[in-house]
């Protein structure tokens, strides 16, 4: 006997039929709401995007060493860089009309 599964379908407004599908083996008495299940199913794109950014943008796949400590050091630095960039991307943007100037308050001198 095959296990019972649920079919989740995304049917955007204006479309004639659903555009994406997912299967779930979540039991009927599960505490996870259907909306949360859909959110988790759609988060896969974010994970794949971040992994691609780690590999191509930050050099996760550039390690050519042969030791565990070297690999661990490399992946730790790449992960820290990714966390920093994510924080920068998610931080509220400064309003240019009210943000202070980036120029120094003291005039620079040339020698």
N, C-alpha and C positions, 0 to 999 in steps of 0.2 A: 504494500500500500504506500502511495506517495504521500509526503507530508502536505498539510494544507498550507497554502500561501495566499497572500493578498496581492492584488495588482493595484499599484498606485499609478495614476495617469495624470499628466499635466495637460489641461485643455485651456489654452489661453483664450481670452475674449477675442472674437472676430475670426477664429479659426474654425474650419469645418469639422475637424477631428482632433483628437489628442496628438500632441507633438512629442512627448517623452513618456517613458514607462519604466517602472521599477517593480521588482518582486520583493516581498517581505514575508518572512516566516514568523512575524510577531503574533503571539497568541491573542485571542479576543479579550482576555482579562488582563492584558498588559497595562501598566500605569502610564505608558507613553501615549500621548494624544496623537491622533492622525496628523495634525498640523506639525507637530514636532518630528514625526517620522518623515514627512515630506521635506522639512528643512534639513534633516540629516542626510536624506538621499541627495539633495541638491548641493550639499557642501563638498561633494567629491570634486567638483570643478575647482573650488578654491584650493583644495589640497594639491591637485595636479598643477595648478598655476604656480603655487608656492614652490613645489618641487622643481618645476622648470626654471623658476627664478633662481633657486639655490644652485642648480647645476650650471646654467648658462650665464647668469648675471653675476653670481658671486663665486664661481669656481669650485663648487663642491666636487665635480668630477675631474679636477685638475691634479689631484694628489697622486704622486708617483713614488712615494716612499714604500718602505717594506716593513715598517714596525708598527705595532699597535699604538704606542705612545705618539708617534708621528701622525698617524691617521686620526687618532682621538683629538690631538691638538688642532689639526686642520679642520675637522668637522665642527669642533667647538667654536673656533673663530668664525667660520662661515655661518654657523647658527646665530652667533652673537651679532654679526653684521646684518643678518636677515631680521632679527628682532629689532635692531636699531632702525632699519629702513621701514619696517612695518609701523613702529611707533611714530616715526616722522610722517609717514603717509596718513596715519589716522589722527594725528594731532590737529587741533583746530587751526585754521589758517589765520594769520594776523591780518587785521583790517589795515590796509595801507594808509588810509587817511588819518588814523589815530595811533598808529604804531610809531615808536621812536625811530629816529634816523639811525642808520648803521654807521654813520660817520662819527669820528671821535669828536668829543667836545673841545679838545685842544687842537689848534691848527698845527699842521705838520710843518717842519722846516726842512728845507733841502740844503745840504752843505756844499 
